Amino acid sequence: MSKIYIVGTPIGNLHDITLRALETLRTADIIACEDTRVTKKLLDKYQIKDKRLITYNAFTELYTAKELVDIVEDLKLKVAVVSDAGMPVVSDPGFGIINLARERGIEVEIIPGVSASITAFTGANFSSQFTFLGFIKDKTEQRKNDLKQSIVLQNHTYIYFVSPHKLLGTLEDIHEVFGDEIKVCLAKELTKIHEEW
């Protein structure tokens, strides 16, 4: 039966994959992935062999989404979509293929998995409500504007992804916008043996 599966993958520790995700990857005809080298490591770990891997990332998303949906529609194949870490769509490609598949009446099944945002939220232990805002902006003024807009709710947790080379500037901007009264939790390498909080 032709279908597109959106499959959650580990965010660090390769043991953090569900049995359902492994079964989906084993039975998929094609696996669409951000980086074939990263996905190959996961497949090798679980002895999933002879899979056709197609690159599906931010640079190829529009073209590849159409190609994959055409394959599912015309050849009646099963396609699994994975990101390098976590859930596709959550600050990763996936939105385009889901939209196009649903427009064409192709079934999309979500195979949930680990999420860095939920893992960080749980570990921070700040409140029971949160807003996930994805990757924070690169430029200081844009970043400050985003931070100012997130002041709306008190006693609320806001989660941003920040790349290591932007961390210091982001922390300076957070301090400038919020002052000394804000609590910040930094987490890196989540679920890996050298995880830090």
Protein Blocks (a to p, Z undefined) as FASTA:
>chain_A
ZZdddddddfkbmmlccfklmmmmmmpmbdcdfblmlmmmmmmmnopghiacddddfklm
mmmmmmmmmmmmmnopacddddfehjehiapahklmmmmmmmnopacdddddddfklmmm
mmnomafcdcdebjadfblklmmmmmmmmmmpghiacdddddfklmmmmmmmmmmmnomm
bccdddehehiakbcZZ
